[in-house]
Amino acid sequence: NNQRSLKYDAFNIDATPPIITLARPGLVPLRTTVTGGTATSYVWTPISGLSCDTCAEPVATASSSMKYLVTVTNNYYCKDTATIYIQTFVKTGVAMPNAFSPNGDGRNDYFYVMGGQDIKRVKNLAVFNRYGQKIFESTNSPANDRKFGWDGRQNGKKVDFGTYVYFAAVEYLDGTTQI
């Protein structure tokens, strides 16, 4: 009874570390660990804020929280992916922008609550037009993450250029709430 066992190393990529906390604005290298073969190509998405999208360790310029996906191919054409999430914050308290430009250029495209690490959650962020109609709302979301902010649209359509009013209720780690 001849039995053979085949031993192989599975191809794997891990983000090291998978979550990075960084004061904004800031620069941080994105690093990975590859096992089970030699990495021959890297593809990072999105490219926004990265020094390059095909290198092993791009440097991210973080002005807001962002999630990056890297796809790596090894010398045997195996692929694996990993994600790195950069959580940004301002020094302390809340720092709301007084303007934004939702034009799709990757800069200031979202209106959202920015703040320090002492924020537990944004209980509510609501935006109203000049007639008092609520045109956007986000509840129980993290601060410093633009995907929970307003993109300048109402029901999928861009709103007119103008002045809008917002309401934000922010809960801090000590249990207090700031309006």
Salt bridges, closest charged atoms under 4 A:
GLU57 OE1 - ARG31 NE 3.28
ASP105 OD2 - ARG107 NH2 3.72
GLU137 OE1 - LYS134 NZ 3.17
ASP151 OD2 - ARG153 NE 3.85
GLU171 OE2 - LYS120 NZ 3.83
GLU171 OE1 - ARG121 NE 2.58
